[in-house]
């Protein structure tokens, strides 16, 4: 997922000369990525901090107390892992209960989310691939289809994970070394697999759709397009698609995040800035917190081609 961190101010030297981008104004803020679902599993929450443009990336917030509490008083504690907080036991969000996220950081600050209800369940019906032309280029169009006859879902977010086979097109069954004395080439047969490998890549875009403008709650949405010239579909390809049913507030948050974190020029009028989610700092209500505590039903489906 793309992340929105903080409003940056840039100075332009000229339109033709190179310039270095540096952070002029910086305000540190907590960044929380938290989605719990109706899957029975160890749920995960990520907590980082905003970072300056010239820095390599966000710092993971360590030694925090993290837990989720439902309206029946059940508490689900999270323990710190490798750049993530993971629930101590597997649990799932259930219909009719509300859930709240609580975070106490090592510097004495306390954060909590609004109480959120689990959304309506609407599983994926099918994932289909078709030979299509998109924006003037031929390729494989991968679409997700779903239908909610109760018209209760309406807002959807998608993630995918794709795995594909790679076969090196110009491969030789031996390695070559130079003899330091004679300067001649020494050919040695390979004793290990070096021609074929597999790669798995997760989506990093915010993929959203809604059905509020339709007569029925029917999804027919493209989640991925792969041009025929892309080598990842040359041999074998598989994609796992996850569908999250969101409420209006969560959809609005991700839609705004997508709009502000697009790939337009930093000199365009659409400049990144701060917008709030459903998490606040209890110990300091004026402190800015970035993130949304999302409680969503999820379904997944995989196809091969």
DAJOPE-V61177 format. One line per field, one symbol per residue. phi: phi as a letter, one per 20 degrees, with the letter a starting at -180 (. if undefined). A space follows every 50 residues. Layout:
phi=???
This chain:
phi=.fdddafdddddfaedefbdecfedccfbedcdbcdcefeaffccdcccf bfgeefrfefeeleecbdcefenfddeddfcembdcffcfbcfcfnddcc dccdefeneccbeffcefffebffeadccbecdclnceaeedcdcbbdfe ldemdccccbcdcbeccgfddcfbdccdffeemeedecffdbfcedbccc cefcdedcbbdfedfcecebcfdbccffefffdfdcbccdddddedefff fffffffffedfefffeffeefbebeddcceffbgefecdqbeddcfccb bcccb
